[in-house]
Amino acid sequence: MAEKPFQFDPEKNYDEQTLAQQSEIEKEIASSQAIIGSRIGFDEFSAEYSEEDQIYLHKLQDLKNRFSCVRKVRGDGNCFYRAFGFRYFETLVEDKTDFKRFKDIAQKTRDDLVKLGFPEFTIDDFHENFMDVVNKLESCTVDDLLQTFNDQGLSDYLVVFLRLVVSGHLQKEADFFSNFIEGERGIKEFCNQEVEPMGKESDHIQIIALTAALGVPVRVEYMDRGEGDQCNHHHFPEDSNPVVTLLYRPGHYDILYT
């Protein structure tokens, strides 16, 4: 039986229908995957790919040769911020060498954002929650941190604040970053549309801004369908010694461990 052809119904709210479908998809993802998962080996990780998908399987073997395991992050558009935040905080739990430097910078971000014109009341709320988690890093365990990042409300607060830090740095260094904004948008409009809203994916410009604002170098391994059997990688900033390594697959970030 032939499928009935689509007919536009002017009385129907298609935007509402699309949002409802998107909401159902998000609920399904949330119920089936932790916000931050446990560490897993590459044999388990590679089970996502078909044996016929030789491009990805070769690149997974490359990663397996150089890294010990991976920690998956829920794909909800906030994965870069969650992956970066969890992994860097995890390094501070395991080694306190950088703790004071980072705490001082994180404390100062509140005043920097207010000077840029962000609403003080809003900033205070997110900054206080962020600093509460930072202060607990001195005594908490990795399991405690995992529990924090898997608490939807608290995890979202951390993501929002990191997004605000990125927005603030982009606006503070507008003369430089405006060269990388496509179209007619200014930096503030770009931040309002592409940086601050939850669920907006991150690109190089957000990574550059966050690593510069917090002084935390990042390495990104790119696993895509590009030529070759090895993943390309990039350091942010260049020539740095990264303390966080992330795996990028088209549209998504996970965490890598050596």
Salt bridges, closest charged atoms under 4 A:
GLU24 OE2 - LYS27 NZ 3.89
ASP43 OD1 - LYS64 NZ 2.80
GLU48 OE2 - LYS72 NZ 2.60
GLU48 OE1 - ARG249 NH1 2.98
ASP53 OD2 - ARG225 NH2 3.01
ASP62 OD2 - ARG66 NH2 2.92
ASP76 OD2 - ARG82 NH2 3.00
GLU90 OE2 - ARG39 NH2 3.26
GLU90 OE2 - ARG71 NH2 3.11
GLU90 OE1 - ARG87 NH1 2.92
GLU94 OE2 - ARG39 NH2 3.76
GLU94 OE1 - ARG87 NH1 3.86
ASP98 OD1 - ARG101 NE 2.61
ASP104 OD2 - LYS100 NZ 2.89
ASP111 OD1 - ARG110 NH1 2.86
ASP112 OD2 - LYS108 NZ 3.09
GLU120 OE2 - ARG110 NH2 2.57
ASP124 OD1 - ARG110 NE 2.71
ASP156 OD1 - ARG82 NH2 2.77
GLU194 OE2 - ARG185 NH1 3.06
GLU221 OE2 - ARG66 NH1 2.90
GLU221 OE2 - ARG219 NE 2.78
ASP224 OD1 - LYS59 NZ 3.38
ASP254 OD2 - ARG249 NH2 2.74
ASP254 OD1 - HIS252 NE2 2.95
